[in-house]
Amino acid sequence: MRFIRRYQYYLAMKLRAGIITVFAASLALTGCVSKKNYVSLQSKYDALQTEYQNAQLELAKSHTNGQSLEDRLAEAQKANEDLKKAYAQQQSLLDQSLKTGSQSSANISKLVDEINASNKYIKQLVAAKSKSDSLNMVLTNNLTRSLSRDELKDVDIKVLKGVVYISLADNMLYKSGSYEISPAAMNTLSKIAKIIKDYKDYSVLVEGNTDNVPISRTNIRNNWDLSALRASSVVQALQNDFGIDPSRLTAGGRGEYNPIADNSTDSGKARNRRTEIIITPELDDFLDLIDQAPDTATETEP
């Protein structure tokens, strides 16, 4: 992100310098304009347009990496403002030039089209973000209301960037050193399963996490095994006991390598021993939005 911002600043300064040069040349020609001077001014103007269009292409290419919806919205808004500024500068240069020609008019029209495309894309991003935030808020509220006070002591629910995280304490789910789900935990899982079934377009990732205390069991080699087995137990319970479509489920073990607290204390170790259920919208929805981003460079002629 830091590189992209520096690159945007560099392009903006370079474009501004070019516009000032052409503008100064146009003011110098307010009297009698020779054909040679006019051709020189037009050549500089065309070169500025070419450099601006190439900059737009490079900037579009730099945005192809997967980003969060909030980041893409902010960048799209920033690009939209830059297009508006470029439009104003082009219009001012056009009004003060002695002769504009058809090329200047075409450039102004192209900028207007680019602004309209950018505005449309921003509206799509805002609508998608609002839909995602609303669905996740409803999901979280429904889940929170369905859990009892005692259950909420061992369940942590939060939404980060459109993703719902449900963290379950291991002392509620399993016996110490075991991956078998306790009968008491099945009631809590049943409530979580109901919410998952209500949102059929969401994928579910179950991650097991442990503290850093080595485990010594004949059928469990290490904390990697324990965390993966615990995640697998939850996934199979969601499938077999509560009818969740297994194609929506993924089980993963993080072992002791994803701590959220200091393992040097008992309370920190207790927090690290957890199973997280991560509920996310399908990535295809976000990829479709990326594909719809306006690609102005493909329509630009130097």
Residue pairs with C-beta under 8 A, 6 or more apart in sequence:
1 71
3 62
4 62
4 63
4 75
7 58
7 59
7 62
8 59
8 78
8 82
11 55
11 58
11 59
12 82
14 51
14 55
15 48
15 51
15 52
15 55
15 86
16 89
18 44
18 47
18 48
18 51
18 52
19 48
19 89
19 93
21 44
21 48
22 41
22 44
22 45
22 48
22 93
23 92
23 93
23 96
25 40
25 41
25 44
26 41
26 93
26 96
26 97
26 98
27 96
29 37
29 38
29 41
29 98
30 98
33 98
33 99
38 98
38 99
41 97
42 101
42 103
45 93
45 103
45 104
46 103
49 103
49 107
49 302
50 302
52 86
53 297
53 300
53 302
54 302
56 296
56 297
56 300
57 297
57 300
59 79
60 293
60 295
60 296
60 297
63 72
63 75
63 293
66 286
66 290
67 75
68 161
68 162
69 125
69 128
69 129
69 132
69 161
69 162
69 286
69 289
70 129
70 161
72 125
72 289
72 290
72 293
73 122
73 125
73 126
73 129
76 118
76 121
76 122
76 125
76 293
77 122
79 118
80 115
80 118
80 119
80 122
83 111
83 114
83 115
83 118
84 115
86 111
87 108
87 111
87 112
87 115
90 104
90 107
90 108
90 111
91 108
93 104
94 100
94 104
94 105
94 108
97 104
110 296
110 299
110 300
113 296
114 294
114 296
117 294
117 296
118 294
120 294
121 292
121 293
121 294
124 289
124 292
125 289
128 285
128 286
128 289
129 162
132 162
132 281
133 162
135 199
135 281
136 159
136 162
136 163
136 164
137 159
139 164
139 195
139 198
139 199
139 279
140 157
140 158
140 159
140 164
142 195
142 198
143 157
143 166
143 191
143 192
143 195
144 152
144 157
146 191
146 194
146 195
147 155
147 188
147 191
151 187
151 188
151 191
154 168
154 169
154 171
154 172
154 188
155 166
155 167
155 168
155 169
155 172
155 188
156 165
156 166
156 167
157 164
157 165
157 166
157 167
158 164
158 165
159 165
162 280
162 281
163 278
163 279
163 280
164 278
164 279
164 280
165 276
165 277
165 278
166 192
166 276
166 277
166 278
166 279
167 274
167 275
167 276
167 277
168 185
168 188
168 274
168 275
168 276
168 277
169 270
169 273
169 274
170 230
170 273
170 274
170 275
171 270
171 273
172 182
172 184
172 185
172 188
173 181
173 182
173 185
173 230
173 234
173 275
174 180
174 181
174 182
174 185
174 230
174 233
175 182
177 215
177 217
177 220
177 226
179 220
179 226
179 229
179 230
179 232
179 233
180 233
181 189
181 233
181 234
181 237
186 237
186 241
189 234
189 237
189 238
189 241
189 242
190 241
190 242
192 277
193 238
193 241
193 242
193 243
193 244
194 242
196 202
196 204
196 238
196 244
196 248
196 279
197 242
197 243
197 244
199 279
200 245
200 248
201 281
201 282
201 285
202 248
202 279
202 280
202 281
202 282
203 248
203 250
203 279
203 280
203 281
203 282
204 238
204 244
204 248
204 249
204 250
204 277
204 278
204 279
205 250
205 252
205 277
205 278
205 280
206 231
206 234
206 235
206 238
206 249
206 250
206 251
206 252
206 275
206 276
206 277
206 278
207 227
207 231
207 252
207 253
207 254
207 258
207 275
207 276
207 278
208 226
208 227
208 228
208 229
208 230
208 231
208 234
208 251
208 252
208 253
208 254
208 275
209 227
209 254
209 255
209 256
209 258
209 259
209 272
209 273
209 274
209 275
209 276
210 223
210 226
210 227
210 255
210 256
210 272
210 273
211 223
211 256
211 259
211 263
211 268
211 269
211 270
211 272
211 273
212 223
212 256
212 259
212 263
212 269
212 272
213 269
214 222
214 223
215 222
215 223
215 225
215 226
220 226
220 229
222 255
223 255
223 256
224 253
224 255
225 253
226 253
226 255
227 253
227 254
227 255
227 256
228 251
228 252
228 253
229 253
230 253
230 275
231 251
231 252
231 253
231 275
232 251
234 251
234 275
234 277
235 246
235 249
235 250
235 251
238 244
238 249
239 245
239 246
239 249
256 263
256 272
259 268
259 272
260 271
260 272
260 274
261 267
261 268
261 269
261 271
261 272
262 268
263 269
263 272
